[in-house]
Amino acid sequence: MKYNQNAINGVQYDVQLSANLIKARMKSGLTQGQLAKKIGTSQPAVARAEAGNIPPTHEFLKRAAACMNMKLLAPRFKPNP
């Protein structure tokens, strides 16, 4: 079975984004509910973003980074092998 490399890369990006969001929230000492309240959303929305079910918007990530006193860095572009 041949896999679509773009689909695989997209899944890897979503997983890494979710993992980074969880690490940042935990490092900040916040629960999902506390983060949600600070950025003006619901706890289930934070849970969905962390689970990777629905990729968070750029605005969501900017607000989350700001309330955790962190920077949001753009992903790097690399050529495909």
C-alpha positions as CSV (number, residue, x, y, z in Angstrom):
1,M,0.0,0.0,0.0
2,K,1.4,3.4,-1.0
3,Y,0.7,6.3,1.4
4,N,0.3,9.9,0.3
5,Q,3.3,11.8,1.7
6,N,1.4,15.1,1.9
7,A,-1.3,13.4,4.1
8,I,1.4,11.9,6.3
9,N,3.2,15.3,6.7
10,G,-0.2,16.9,7.5
11,V,-0.9,14.4,10.3
12,Q,2.6,14.8,11.7
13,Y,2.2,18.6,11.7
14,D,-1.1,18.3,13.5
15,V,0.3,15.9,16.1
16,Q,3.3,18.1,16.8
17,L,1.1,21.2,17.0
18,S,-1.2,19.5,19.5
19,A,1.8,18.2,21.6
20,N,3.3,21.7,21.7
21,L,0.1,23.2,22.8
22,I,-0.3,20.7,25.6
23,K,3.4,21.2,26.7
24,A,3.0,25.0,26.7
25,R,-0.2,24.8,28.7
26,M,1.2,22.4,31.3
27,K,4.4,24.5,31.6
28,S,2.2,27.5,32.3
29,G,0.5,25.5,35.0
30,L,-2.9,26.0,33.5
31,T,-5.8,23.5,33.1
32,Q,-7.7,23.4,29.9
33,G,-10.6,25.2,31.6
34,Q,-8.3,28.0,32.9
35,L,-6.7,28.4,29.4
36,A,-10.1,28.5,27.8
37,K,-11.3,31.2,30.2
38,K,-8.2,33.3,29.5
39,I,-8.6,33.2,25.8
40,G,-12.3,33.5,25.7
41,T,-13.3,30.1,24.5
42,S,-14.7,26.8,26.0
43,Q,-12.8,24.0,27.7
44,P,-14.1,21.5,25.0
45,A,-12.6,23.8,22.3
46,V,-9.2,23.6,24.0
47,A,-9.6,19.8,24.4
48,R,-10.4,19.5,20.7
49,A,-7.3,21.6,19.7
50,E,-5.1,19.5,22.0
51,A,-6.5,16.2,20.7
52,G,-5.9,17.3,17.1
53,N,-9.6,16.7,16.2
54,I,-10.0,20.2,14.9
55,P,-6.8,22.2,14.0
56,P,-6.8,25.4,16.0
57,T,-6.9,28.7,14.1
58,H,-3.9,31.0,14.0
59,E,-5.9,33.5,16.1
60,F,-6.6,30.8,18.8
61,L,-2.9,30.0,18.9
62,K,-1.9,33.7,19.1
63,R,-4.3,34.3,22.0
64,A,-3.1,31.1,23.8
65,A,0.5,32.0,23.4
66,A,-0.1,35.6,24.6
67,C,-1.9,34.5,27.8
68,M,0.8,31.9,28.6
69,N,3.5,34.7,28.1
70,M,5.0,32.8,25.1
71,K,5.8,33.5,21.5
72,L,4.1,31.8,18.6
73,L,6.7,30.9,16.0
74,A,5.9,30.1,12.4
75,P,6.8,26.7,11.1
76,R,9.8,26.3,8.9
77,F,9.6,25.3,5.2
78,K,11.8,22.5,4.1
79,P,12.0,20.9,0.7
80,N,10.5,17.4,0.4
81,P,13.1,14.7,0.0
